[in-house]
Amino acid sequence: MRRFRHTAQKVAGELEEPVREAGNLARKLGLEPYPVNYWVVDYDEMNQLIAYGGFQRRYPHWRWGMTYDRQQKQDQFGMGKAFEIVNNDNPSHAFLQESNSLADQKAVITHVEAHADFFSNNEWFGMFAGDTDLDAAAMLERHGESIQKYMDDPDIDREEVERFIDAVLCIEDNIDQHRTITDAATGRERVQPEDLRKRLDDMNISDDVRNQVFDEEWLDELAEAEAEAAKLDAPRRDVLAFVQAHGMRYDEEKGKAVEMESWQRDVLDILRTESYYFAAQKMTKVMNEGWAAYWESLMMGEERFAGTDEFVTYADHQSRVLGSPGLNPYKLGKELWEYIENTTNRREVADKLLRVKGVSWRNFHDVVDFETVQQLLKPDPAIDRIRSDTVDELASLPADDPRVDWEVLDRVLSGDDEGDADADVDVDAYPWKLLTYEGLAERHFSLVKPQNRGFLGRIRRSELERLSRYMFDDEVYDTVEQAVADVDRTAGWDRMREIRESHNDVTFIDAFLTQEFVESNHYFTYEFTQATGEYRVASVDYEDVKKKLLLQFTNFGKPTIVVFDGNYANRGELLLGHQYNGIMLDIAQARGVLERLYDLWGRPVNLATIVKEYDEHDVEVARRRNREPTPTETGKRIRYDGEAFETYELDEEIADRIRATDVDYDTKPEEWLS
């Protein structure tokens, strides 16, 4: 990468101060990001990095070229501009496009600092590295070099390596993302009969003893018992690990399945490791992008990190990001984080008001003057309007006021500037330097922002009753003024950081998407109707919206496929099960995956799934009556033997196991991490 071009050097020089101060501001706001190395790249280099998933070196494969071409066309035809890319590493590496305006670069830098904080503190990201130092760039470069050696090896067909990688990539997301890569690999596995026979052969037991103790009839009975027991055991979620442990390859000359080559198992292990590395990013797309968009907006807009002449450009930048059509993770994530902040702050204020003499959950809406409370919650003017000509107001606050960074303020008042960039405080450009976390929390308390006016008054009686239920000291304050003075302005931000540590997108949406959120942000569900052949709005109920969203984020938004049996019907065949949640598989795509999977198993592969079938007469009747027809759900087993597909009726016991009666989304990630 040409890091030292004249243009790149010029841009990098302009960004030294924004990079330094964005990091300082992020830490003042309570963020704890990884250190970030920033690189300035040109248009082509940016597209290459995006294609490589944010890294400079990856293994050779055609998928990168395809991704590069798609990104280039999106930019060329105005379908999406790349502002930056940042990777999950310690230190993180962020790449800025040199053609961006300074306003865009600042927006990107504040966005990146928030991403680096999320990488550093979210437990799902921590599951990959554990207690070791994360050096993802070096790991991926080693992986690339290893696969390149196999491709350059004259004894290995390069096209065969490509085909093998293609096969693995078809199931790259079929891992157990709720466990670490080590735990998933060491999960309990039942012994295959062919493995048991091999172990007996290796034990050098005489034929007489073997026939007496381990006769073939017993082995056959064991195999049948194991096949039956497989229907009762918990299925294996890490399909890649199972294939890595038991997969084979079909040898055309020998006409049977034989052991994989050593390079194949190595490539499989490499790709599985990368799947686990990238899993956290896929599992937290909404949370992570929303988190970054939230803090970027606060820093650039509310804290005026964007200069006066840059603000309009930045506003256009953010509107394009948040206004992208479809399910936009930036928009959904930012709105959910703002809702969490608002509800937490509302609960904190209500808790204090319920402790005022004469105020109860029953009369709360009648006796509390919300306009007065709104005025009382506004930040102290000395905190809110910091300028070079108002620092004396800040200095007049009590000497132990926790909202003021007294060390910095003393330096400003004394004019102590030794030429150090960190010591030289430009109060008008960076007023936040004179405040602490507590001061910034008061300065940006969400309930006093214009867009949130009325939010406090919308608190439900049921929530007030819950707050009051175990409130024994309910007459602490004589006046509302005293109660508001005790409000913890950091409550919202503290709660957001707690949530950022433990949740992923599924638990995040499940726990915090409410009817109030759906109504306030105008979310709804839509569906395709068999009766009219068109799409229509189906529901504005939050439970329906939540279910639709969760179905899109569970298992990276892809069908959940698990291993039921590695010796199906006692023939060494692989039986996979589609955990059916009401959404059918694309059968054409499923067949394509089975074809590739056969190359990894070396023997016939089976997929159990549920299909919906509609009777034409029922569809016609439903159309006339303006209602939806009821489909018949039927279990099917699709089998591929390396040459042809066959479809069978599915054993009812297996069908019952894969058919969901109720989709359960666990909202306790600490249990998943235990």
Helices and strands as residue ranges (DSSP letters): H 6-28, E 36-41, H 43-51, H 62-76, E 84-86, E 92-97, H 102-121, H 123-129, H 136-152, H 158-169, H 181-185, H 193-202, H 207-213, H 216-229, H 239-246, E 248-251, E 256-259, H 262-283, H 285-297, I 298-302, H 311-322, H 329-353, H 364-367, H 370-377, H 381-384, H 391-395, H 406-414, G 431-434, H 437-443, G 446-448, G 450-452, G 456-458, H 461-469, H 480-485, H 491-502, H 505-512, H 515-521, E 525-528, E 535-539, H 542-553, G 554-557, E 561-568, E 573-578, H 587-601, E 605-613, H 616-624, E 632-640, E 645-649, H 652-658, H 669-672
